[in-house]
């Protein structure tokens, strides 16, 4: 069941607008990548579009190129962090999937042995 989405700007919008600091590892016209503030692995980065899409399921055909770009930037920041050959890309979609910030983001996680299946 869908839960209500917060309408206020998220903390990620404030990071995009440079209202609050973040450890940014990549920025271009379409997206931003920065270190997760509570890393779950030695490398834990977040790749976010500048366009405020709340959840992956809110993306449309019009976002096709943007979503492809986010994947390629995930590749790049993983390689730059030295984990280009082994990393996990995670999207938590919706509160029941543990999404806590309702601005689409890709977790790029690695530099330790990861387990499967996830919880
Ligand atoms: P999710 O639970 O998939 O919505 O992931 C949200 C992620 O954002 C979590 O891993 C948080 O640790 C991370 N996070 C929240 N606030 C910040 C912040 N100010 N800077 C960097 N990462 C953050």
Backbone and ligand atoms as CSV (ligand in chain L), in Angstrom:
chain,resi,resn,atom,element,x,y,z
A,1,UNK,N,N,0.846,-1.187,0.000
A,1,UNK,CA,C,0.000,0.000,0.000
A,1,UNK,C,C,0.891,1.251,0.000
A,2,UNK,N,N,0.538,2.250,-0.839
A,2,UNK,CA,C,1.338,3.464,-0.885
A,2,UNK,C,C,1.132,4.293,0.365
A,3,UNK,N,N,2.226,4.853,0.880
A,3,UNK,CA,C,2.139,5.719,2.048
A,3,UNK,C,C,2.264,7.168,1.582
A,4,UNK,N,N,1.759,8.127,2.384
A,4,UNK,CA,C,1.873,9.530,1.985
A,4,UNK,C,C,3.348,9.924,1.839
A,5,UNK,N,N,3.618,10.771,0.878
A,5,UNK,CA,C,4.976,11.245,0.672
A,5,UNK,C,C,5.137,12.620,1.298
A,6,UNK,N,N,6.275,12.897,1.919
A,6,UNK,CA,C,6.486,14.244,2.456
A,6,UNK,C,C,6.546,15.256,1.319
A,7,UNK,N,N,5.916,16.392,1.507
A,7,UNK,CA,C,5.893,17.402,0.439
A,7,UNK,C,C,7.015,18.418,0.597
A,8,UNK,N,N,7.593,18.525,1.801
A,8,UNK,CA,C,8.688,19.480,2.011
A,8,UNK,C,C,9.921,19.039,1.234
A,9,UNK,N,N,10.809,19.999,0.914
A,9,UNK,CA,C,12.081,19.603,0.302
A,9,UNK,C,C,12.815,18.631,1.222
A,10,UNK,N,N,13.407,17.616,0.644
A,10,UNK,CA,C,14.132,16.649,1.467
A,10,UNK,C,C,15.529,17.179,1.780
A,11,UNK,N,N,16.186,16.448,2.659
A,11,UNK,CA,C,17.564,16.811,3.000
A,11,UNK,C,C,18.461,16.752,1.760
A,12,UNK,N,N,18.110,15.894,0.801
A,12,UNK,CA,C,18.933,15.808,-0.411
A,12,UNK,C,C,18.755,17.054,-1.293
A,13,UNK,N,N,17.565,17.638,-1.297
A,13,UNK,CA,C,17.392,18.907,-2.019
A,13,UNK,C,C,18.273,19.983,-1.406
A,14,UNK,N,N,18.400,19.950,-0.098
A,14,UNK,CA,C,19.246,20.947,0.575
A,14,UNK,C,C,20.721,20.717,0.257
A,15,UNK,N,N,21.103,19.454,0.078
A,15,UNK,CA,C,22.494,19.152,-0.328
A,15,UNK,C,C,22.720,19.644,-1.759
A,16,UNK,N,N,21.759,19.409,-2.647
A,16,UNK,CA,C,21.876,19.892,-4.041
A,16,UNK,C,C,22.008,21.410,-4.058
A,17,UNK,N,N,21.227,22.082,-3.218
A,17,UNK,CA,C,21.242,23.555,-3.176
A,17,UNK,C,C,22.392,24.113,-2.352
A,18,UNK,N,N,23.219,23.212,-1.779
A,18,UNK,CA,C,24.388,23.593,-0.960
A,18,UNK,C,C,23.967,24.354,0.308
A,19,UNK,N,N,22.737,24.066,0.752
A,19,UNK,CA,C,22.281,24.646,2.021
A,19,UNK,C,C,22.857,23.887,3.198
A,20,UNK,N,N,23.122,22.608,3.007
A,20,UNK,CA,C,23.825,21.829,4.028
A,20,UNK,C,C,24.991,21.117,3.351
A,21,UNK,N,N,26.073,20.867,4.114
A,21,UNK,CA,C,27.268,20.302,3.493
A,21,UNK,C,C,27.137,18.799,3.252
A,22,UNK,N,N,27.928,18.332,2.312
A,22,UNK,CA,C,28.064,16.888,2.064
A,22,UNK,C,C,29.450,16.677,1.482
A,23,UNK,N,N,29.932,15.456,1.608
A,23,UNK,CA,C,31.242,15.109,1.058
A,23,UNK,C,C,31.024,14.658,-0.387
A,24,UNK,N,N,31.027,15.615,-1.301
A,24,UNK,CA,C,30.650,15.380,-2.705
A,24,UNK,C,C,31.824,14.774,-3.472
A,25,UNK,N,N,31.551,13.686,-4.182
A,25,UNK,CA,C,32.602,13.027,-4.974
A,25,UNK,C,C,32.375,13.196,-6.475
A,26,UNK,N,N,31.180,13.649,-6.861
A,26,UNK,CA,C,30.895,13.871,-8.284
A,26,UNK,C,C,29.722,14.834,-8.374
A,27,UNK,N,N,29.830,15.762,-9.343
A,27,UNK,CA,C,28.681,16.626,-9.640
A,27,UNK,C,C,28.697,16.953,-11.115
A,28,UNK,N,N,27.522,16.902,-11.740
A,28,UNK,CA,C,27.371,17.388,-13.115
A,28,UNK,C,C,25.994,18.037,-13.221
A,29,UNK,N,N,25.594,18.341,-14.450
A,29,UNK,CA,C,24.327,19.068,-14.630
A,29,UNK,C,C,23.121,18.285,-14.137
A,30,UNK,N,N,23.228,16.953,-14.153
A,30,UNK,CA,C,22.062,16.110,-13.897
A,30,UNK,C,C,22.036,15.462,-12.522
A,31,UNK,N,N,23.196,15.322,-11.915
A,31,UNK,CA,C,23.218,14.541,-10.672
A,31,UNK,C,C,24.385,14.921,-9.769
A,32,UNK,N,N,24.319,14.335,-8.583
A,32,UNK,CA,C,25.319,14.578,-7.539
A,32,UNK,C,C,25.600,13.231,-6.880
A,33,UNK,N,N,26.850,13.015,-6.488
A,33,UNK,CA,C,27.194,11.820,-5.707
A,33,UNK,C,C,27.999,12.269,-4.495
A,34,UNK,N,N,27.673,11.684,-3.358
A,34,UNK,CA,C,28.349,12.085,-2.114
A,34,UNK,C,C,28.393,10.907,-1.160
A,35,UNK,N,N,29.241,11.033,-0.122
A,35,UNK,CA,C,29.401,9.937,0.829
A,35,UNK,C,C,28.199,9.870,1.767
A,36,UNK,N,N,27.728,8.651,2.010
A,36,UNK,CA,C,26.632,8.460,2.968
A,36,UNK,C,C,27.133,8.818,4.369
A,37,UNK,N,N,26.286,9.524,5.097
A,37,UNK,CA,C,26.680,10.007,6.424
A,37,UNK,C,C,26.769,8.869,7.454
A,38,UNK,N,N,26.073,7.770,7.185
A,38,UNK,CA,C,26.127,6.593,8.075
A,38,UNK,C,C,26.498,5.377,7.232
A,39,UNK,N,N,27.761,5.269,6.834
A,39,UNK,CA,C,28.139,4.213,5.882
A,39,UNK,C,C,27.953,2.820,6.457
A,40,UNK,N,N,27.478,1.902,5.594
A,40,UNK,CA,C,27.313,0.512,6.007
A,40,UNK,C,C,28.446,-0.356,5.459
A,41,UNK,N,N,29.422,0.284,4.830
A,41,UNK,CA,C,30.587,-0.420,4.292
A,41,UNK,C,C,31.695,0.613,4.160
A,42,UNK,N,N,32.945,0.168,3.974
A,42,UNK,CA,C,34.037,1.134,3.836
A,42,UNK,C,C,33.804,2.150,2.706
A,43,UNK,N,N,33.173,1.710,1.620
A,43,UNK,CA,C,32.712,2.665,0.595
A,43,UNK,C,C,31.185,2.616,0.562
A,44,UNK,N,N,30.563,3.750,0.790
A,44,UNK,CA,C,29.096,3.861,0.722
A,44,UNK,C,C,28.789,5.263,0.198
A,45,UNK,N,N,28.435,5.306,-1.075
A,45,UNK,CA,C,28.151,6.566,-1.754
A,45,UNK,C,C,26.678,6.606,-2.139
A,46,UNK,N,N,26.165,7.799,-2.322
A,46,UNK,CA,C,24.796,7.989,-2.804
A,46,UNK,C,C,24.854,8.774,-4.105
A,47,UNK,N,N,24.144,8.300,-5.116
A,47,UNK,CA,C,24.032,9.013,-6.392
A,47,UNK,C,C,22.593,9.472,-6.512
A,48,UNK,N,N,22.405,10.783,-6.677
A,48,UNK,CA,C,21.035,11.324,-6.709
A,48,UNK,C,C,20.852,12.215,-7.936
A,49,UNK,N,N,19.670,12.174,-8.533
A,49,UNK,CA,C,19.387,13.124,-9.615
A,49,UNK,C,C,19.127,14.500,-9.007
A,50,UNK,N,N,19.448,15.547,-9.755
A,50,UNK,CA,C,19.079,16.887,-9.269
A,50,UNK,C,C,17.566,17.096,-9.367
A,51,UNK,N,N,16.950,16.419,-10.322
A,51,UNK,CA,C,15.481,16.453,-10.430
A,51,UNK,C,C,14.893,15.698,-9.235
A,52,UNK,N,N,13.968,16.309,-8.498
A,52,UNK,CA,C,13.449,15.657,-7.286
A,52,UNK,C,C,12.397,14.586,-7.566
A,53,UNK,N,N,12.823,13.436,-8.042
A,53,UNK,CA,C,11.932,12.282,-8.217
A,53,UNK,C,C,11.858,11.593,-6.856
A,54,UNK,N,N,10.665,11.478,-6.240
A,54,UNK,CA,C,10.621,10.932,-4.872
A,54,UNK,C,C,11.107,9.484,-4.769
A,55,UNK,N,N,10.578,8.625,-5.668
A,55,UNK,CA,C,10.919,7.203,-5.610
A,55,UNK,C,C,11.194,6.718,-7.029
A,56,UNK,N,N,11.895,5.592,-7.139
A,56,UNK,CA,C,12.147,5.038,-8.480
A,56,UNK,C,C,10.828,4.800,-9.207
A,57,UNK,N,N,9.799,4.349,-8.484
A,57,UNK,CA,C,8.518,4.045,-9.126
A,57,UNK,C,C,7.800,5.301,-9.609
A,58,UNK,N,N,8.289,6.479,-9.239
A,58,UNK,CA,C,7.709,7.726,-9.750
A,58,UNK,C,C,8.377,8.178,-11.038
A,59,UNK,N,N,9.458,7.521,-11.451
A,59,UNK,CA,C,10.131,7.875,-12.699
A,59,UNK,C,C,9.254,7.486,-13.883
A,60,UNK,N,N,9.403,8.226,-14.970
A,60,UNK,CA,C,8.585,7.982,-16.166
A,60,UNK,C,C,9.493,7.805,-17.373
A,61,UNK,N,N,8.861,7.551,-18.511
A,61,UNK,CA,C,9.610,7.442,-19.782
A,61,UNK,C,C,10.496,8.657,-19.996
A,62,UNK,N,N,10.033,9.815,-19.543
A,62,UNK,CA,C,10.803,11.053,-19.740
A,62,UNK,C,C,12.117,11.027,-18.955
A,63,UNK,N,N,12.215,10.137,-17.983
A,63,UNK,CA,C,13.417,10.054,-17.132
A,63,UNK,C,C,14.378,8.965,-17.605
A,64,UNK,N,N,14.096,8.344,-18.746
A,64,UNK,CA,C,14.875,7.186,-19.192
A,64,UNK,C,C,16.369,7.518,-19.302
A,65,UNK,N,N,16.687,8.622,-19.956
A,65,UNK,CA,C,18.104,8.982,-20.134
A,65,UNK,C,C,18.736,9.330,-18.785
A,66,UNK,N,N,17.983,10.006,-17.937
A,66,UNK,CA,C,18.500,10.359,-16.608
A,66,UNK,C,C,18.836,9.109,-15.798
A,67,UNK,N,N,17.951,8.113,-15.832
A,67,UNK,CA,C,18.207,6.878,-15.080
A,67,UNK,C,C,19.432,6.155,-15.623
A,68,UNK,N,N,19.618,6.168,-16.941
A,68,UNK,CA,C,20.826,5.583,-17.517
A,68,UNK,C,C,22.063,6.331,-17.054
A,69,UNK,N,N,21.962,7.641,-17.015
A,69,UNK,CA,C,23.093,8.464,-16.564
A,69,UNK,C,C,23.463,8.130,-15.117
A,70,UNK,N,N,22.458,7.975,-14.270
A,70,UNK,CA,C,22.737,7.661,-12.860
A,70,UNK,C,C,23.511,6.350,-12.748
A,71,UNK,N,N,23.157,5.380,-13.572
A,71,UNK,CA,C,23.873,4.095,-13.550
A,71,UNK,C,C,25.326,4.269,-13.969
A,72,UNK,N,N,25.556,5.062,-15.005
A,72,UNK,CA,C,26.931,5.265,-15.463
A,72,UNK,C,C,27.735,6.069,-14.444
A,73,UNK,N,N,27.098,7.017,-13.784
A,73,UNK,CA,C,27.804,7.766,-12.728
A,73,UNK,C,C,28.095,6.842,-11.545
A,74,UNK,N,N,27.183,5.920,-11.255
A,74,UNK,CA,C,27.468,4.930,-10.204
A,74,UNK,C,C,28.719,4.137,-10.560
A,75,UNK,N,N,28.825,3.709,-11.821
A,75,UNK,CA,C,30.040,3.023,-12.286
A,75,UNK,C,C,31.272,3.885,-12.048
A,76,UNK,N,N,31.176,5.136,-12.416
A,76,UNK,CA,C,32.331,6.036,-12.339
A,76,UNK,C,C,32.767,6.262,-10.893
A,77,UNK,N,N,31.807,6.566,-10.017
A,77,UNK,CA,C,32.210,6.860,-8.634
A,77,UNK,C,C,32.716,5.589,-7.942
A,78,UNK,N,N,32.152,4.445,-8.337
A,78,UNK,CA,C,32.669,3.179,-7.790
A,78,UNK,C,C,34.118,2.978,-8.241
A,79,UNK,N,N,34.379,3.190,-9.523
A,79,UNK,CA,C,35.749,3.035,-10.038
A,79,UNK,C,C,36.684,4.028,-9.356
A,80,UNK,N,N,36.235,5.277,-9.224
A,80,UNK,CA,C,37.070,6.305,-8.582
A,80,UNK,C,C,37.395,5.930,-7.143
A,81,UNK,N,N,36.458,5.220,-6.486
A,81,UNK,CA,C,36.661,4.813,-5.092
A,81,UNK,C,C,37.456,3.513,-4.986
A,82,UNK,N,N,37.802,2.936,-6.134
A,82,UNK,CA,C,38.620,1.719,-6.132
A,82,UNK,C,C,37.838,0.429,-6.018
A,83,UNK,N,N,36.513,0.498,-6.247
A,83,UNK,CA,C,35.677,-0.710,-6.126
A,83,UNK,C,C,34.939,-1.005,-7.435
A,84,UNK,N,N,35.514,-0.554,-8.547
A,84,UNK,CA,C,34.825,-0.665,-9.836
A,84,UNK,C,C,34.493,-2.081,-10.255
A,85,UNK,N,N,35.216,-3.071,-9.725
A,85,UNK,CA,C,34.991,-4.463,-10.133
A,85,UNK,C,C,33.998,-5.200,-9.237
A,86,UNK,N,N,33.699,-4.642,-8.066
A,86,UNK,CA,C,32.788,-5.338,-7.129
A,86,UNK,C,C,32.108,-4.316,-6.236
A,87,UNK,N,N,30.863,-4.072,-6.531
A,87,UNK,CA,C,30.075,-3.178,-5.675
A,87,UNK,C,C,28.611,-3.554,-5.809
A,88,UNK,N,N,27.810,-3.053,-4.903
A,88,UNK,CA,C,26.361,-3.293,-4.968
A,88,UNK,C,C,25.658,-1.964,-5.163
A,89,UNK,N,N,24.684,-1.952,-6.079
A,89,UNK,CA,C,23.864,-0.771,-6.332
A,89,UNK,C,C,22.480,-1.077,-5.769
A,90,UNK,N,N,22.011,-0.234,-4.845
A,90,UNK,CA,C,20.748,-0.503,-4.146
A,90,UNK,C,C,19.833,0.705,-4.281
A,91,UNK,N,N,18.575,0.435,-4.605
A,91,UNK,CA,C,17.529,1.453,-4.518
A,91,UNK,C,C,16.466,0.930,-3.571
A,92,UNK,N,N,16.256,1.616,-2.484
A,92,UNK,CA,C,15.136,1.306,-1.601
A,92,UNK,C,C,13.941,2.121,-2.090
A,93,UNK,N,N,12.893,1.428,-2.525
A,93,UNK,CA,C,11.726,2.101,-3.098
A,93,UNK,C,C,10.531,1.967,-2.153
A,94,UNK,N,N,10.216,3.053,-1.445
A,94,UNK,CA,C,9.067,3.036,-0.553
A,94,UNK,C,C,9.452,2.693,0.874
A,95,UNK,N,N,8.606,3.157,1.800
A,95,UNK,CA,C,8.901,2.991,3.231
A,95,UNK,C,C,9.046,1.523,3.622
A,96,UNK,N,N,8.245,0.661,3.034
A,96,UNK,CA,C,8.323,-0.757,3.402
A,96,UNK,C,C,9.600,-1.415,2.890
A,97,UNK,N,N,10.279,-0.736,1.988
A,97,UNK,CA,C,11.579,-1.223,1.507
A,97,UNK,C,C,12.718,-0.446,2.176
A,98,UNK,N,N,12.384,0.264,3.289
A,98,UNK,CA,C,13.360,1.015,4.076
A,98,UNK,C,C,13.832,2.301,3.406
A,99,UNK,N,N,13.041,2.844,2.467
A,99,UNK,CA,C,13.400,4.177,1.972
A,99,UNK,C,C,13.063,5.188,3.061
A,100,UNK,N,N,14.031,6.019,3.409
A,100,UNK,CA,C,13.812,7.014,4.460
A,100,UNK,C,C,13.881,8.437,3.928
A,101,UNK,N,N,14.557,8.641,2.798
A,101,UNK,CA,C,14.627,9.971,2.181
A,101,UNK,C,C,13.918,9.868,0.831
A,102,UNK,N,N,12.857,10.654,0.684
A,102,UNK,CA,C,12.015,10.509,-0.508
A,102,UNK,C,C,12.484,11.432,-1.628
A,103,UNK,N,N,13.720,11.190,-1.991
A,103,UNK,CA,C,14.349,11.772,-3.184
A,103,UNK,C,C,15.174,10.616,-3.738
A,104,UNK,N,N,14.843,10.156,-4.943
A,104,UNK,CA,C,15.495,8.971,-5.513
A,104,UNK,C,C,17.006,8.992,-5.280
A,105,UNK,N,N,17.536,7.875,-4.817
A,105,UNK,CA,C,18.995,7.768,-4.650
A,105,UNK,C,C,19.426,6.329,-4.840
A,106,UNK,N,N,20.603,6.175,-5.419
A,106,UNK,CA,C,21.244,4.881,-5.602
A,106,UNK,C,C,22.339,4.773,-4.563
A,107,UNK,N,N,22.293,3.754,-3.746
A,107,UNK,CA,C,23.403,3.455,-2.847
A,107,UNK,C,C,24.465,2.692,-3.644
A,108,UNK,N,N,25.713,3.106,-3.528
A,108,UNK,CA,C,26.853,2.388,-4.129
A,108,UNK,C,C,27.699,1.894,-2.960
A,109,UNK,N,N,27.716,0.578,-2.772
A,109,UNK,CA,C,28.263,0.001,-1.545
A,109,UNK,C,C,29.344,-1.012,-1.896
A,110,UNK,N,N,30.467,-0.949,-1.184
A,110,UNK,CA,C,31.498,-1.954,-1.439
A,110,UNK,C,C,32.714,-1.796,-0.560
A,111,UNK,N,N,33.763,-2.491,-0.962
A,111,UNK,CA,C,35.045,-2.562,-0.259
A,111,UNK,C,C,34.957,-3.437,0.995
A,112,UNK,N,N,33.999,-4.356,0.988
A,112,UNK,CA,C,33.979,-5.476,1.942
A,112,UNK,C,C,33.201,-6.606,1.284
A,113,UNK,N,N,33.342,-7.809,1.811
A,113,UNK,CA,C,32.556,-8.936,1.294
A,113,UNK,C,C,31.088,-8.701,1.641
A,114,UNK,N,N,30.238,-8.606,0.641
A,114,UNK,CA,C,28.814,-8.390,0.867
A,114,UNK,C,C,28.090,-9.724,0.935
A,115,UNK,N,N,26.995,-9.757,1.652
A,115,UNK,CA,C,26.211,-10.973,1.842
A,115,UNK,C,C,24.968,-10.959,0.966
A,116,UNK,N,N,24.435,-12.137,0.709
A,116,UNK,CA,C,23.191,-12.247,-0.063
A,116,UNK,C,C,22.376,-13.380,0.506
A,117,UNK,N,N,21.073,-13.310,0.695
A,117,UNK,CA,C,20.223,-12.183,0.305
A,117,UNK,C,C,20.278,-11.040,1.304
A,118,UNK,N,N,19.893,-9.833,0.870
A,118,UNK,CA,C,19.801,-8.710,1.806
A,118,UNK,C,C,18.606,-8.907,2.732
A,119,UNK,N,N,18.583,-8.203,3.826
A,119,UNK,CA,C,17.481,-8.340,4.805
A,119,UNK,C,C,16.226,-7.649,4.356
L,1,LIG,P1,P,17.307,5.191,2.312
L,1,LIG,O1,O,17.073,4.548,3.651
L,1,LIG,O2,O,17.450,4.229,1.184
L,1,LIG,O3,O,16.288,6.281,2.039
L,1,LIG,O4,O,18.735,5.890,2.411
L,1,LIG,C1,C,18.927,7.189,2.871
L,1,LIG,C2,C,20.387,7.328,3.145
L,1,LIG,O5,O,20.708,8.700,3.273
L,1,LIG,C3,C,20.848,6.634,4.450
L,1,LIG,O6,O,21.847,5.648,4.160
L,1,LIG,C4,C,21.397,7.813,5.271
L,1,LIG,O7,O,22.514,7.439,6.041
L,1,LIG,C5,C,21.736,8.825,4.209
L,1,LIG,N1,N,21.746,10.213,4.651
L,1,LIG,C6,C,20.770,10.849,5.341
L,1,LIG,N2,N,21.114,12.122,5.545
L,1,LIG,C7,C,22.328,12.306,4.962
L,1,LIG,C8,C,23.209,13.422,4.830
L,1,LIG,N3,N,22.921,14.617,5.356
L,1,LIG,N4,N,24.385,13.230,4.184
L,1,LIG,C9,C,24.690,12.021,3.654
L,1,LIG,N5,N,23.889,10.952,3.731
L,1,LIG,C10,C,22.723,11.082,4.392
